[in-house]
Amino acid sequence: MTSLILGDQVYNREVSFCRVYSLESKEKLEKLFLENRISYFIEWQERSFFSRIFGSEKQKNVFTIRINEADVEKATELARGIDSVKFRKMKEESLGT
């Protein structure tokens, strides 16, 4: 994703859309986004040392998916019903309403 730069102002249109807690769900979501031409960025969350030692295997993969704010509504409809996906709450001003 790119930022729009006009003079001293920077407009970044990327928002944190959801967190995904399994590799299978991440791959399913990626496929849906590619098929529907939604650009995205996946950030792999690093776990702390103690979390890796004492945590369960289910918590092994945590991904944050960022998308353009213009695609939030469409992406929400596509991702609804996919297991291990937790949507982030969007602020009203970031959604343009």
N, C-alpha and C positions, 0 to 999 in steps of 0.2 A: 504494500500500500504506500502511496506517496502522500506527501503533505503539500498543500497549496500555499505558496509563499508570495505575499504581496507586500512589498516594502518591509516594514518592521513587524508585520503581523503574520502568524503562521496558523493555518487552519488544518487541523488533523481530523479527518472524518472517520477514523477507526474507533470502534467501541468493543469492549469486552462483551462478547455475546453469551458464551456459556462455558461451563466446565464439563469435561468428559472424563469418566472414571474407568473406562475399559478400552483396550486397543481395538476390539471388534466394533464398538460403537463409534470410535473415532474414524475408522475406515469407512463405515457406512455413511457417516455424516460427510466425510470428504467426497465420497462418490456422488451424493445428492447435490452438494455444492457445485461440483464440477459439471454435472449434467444440467444444472440450472444457471450456470454462468455467474455464480456468486464468488467473488474473490475473498480469500480468507488467509489468516496467518495462524499457525498453531505454535503455541508456546508450551514446551514440556516443563512441568513443575519439578524442581529438584526437591527431594525430601531430605530432612535432617538426618544426621547420623543415628540418633536414637529412634527415629521413626522407621528407619531401614532395619534396625536390629529388632525392635519390639513390636513393630506394626504388622498387620496381617498382609497376606499376599494380595488380597483384593485391593488394597490401597497402593499397590505397586505403581500403577500408571495414572497420572493426573495430568490432563491437558487443558489449557485455556485456549479457546478459539476466539479470535478477534476478526470482525468483519466490518465492512463499510456501513455506516449508520443508515444509509438509504436502503440497504437490503435486510434490515432487521425484521420487518414484518413478514416478508417472503420466507426468510430463513426460519423464522419461528414456526410457520405453517409446515415447512418441510421436515423440521427436526422433531416436531411434536410426536410423541409415542416411541421414540428411540430410547431404549434402556440405557441407564448410566449417564444420562445427560441432564445437567442441572442448569437451567437458564439463569442468567444474571439479571437482576432488576435494573432496568434502565431509568435514568432520571428523565423527567418530562422535558426539561430543556434540551437534553441531548438528542431527543427524538424529534424535536422541532414542533412540538405541540404546546 
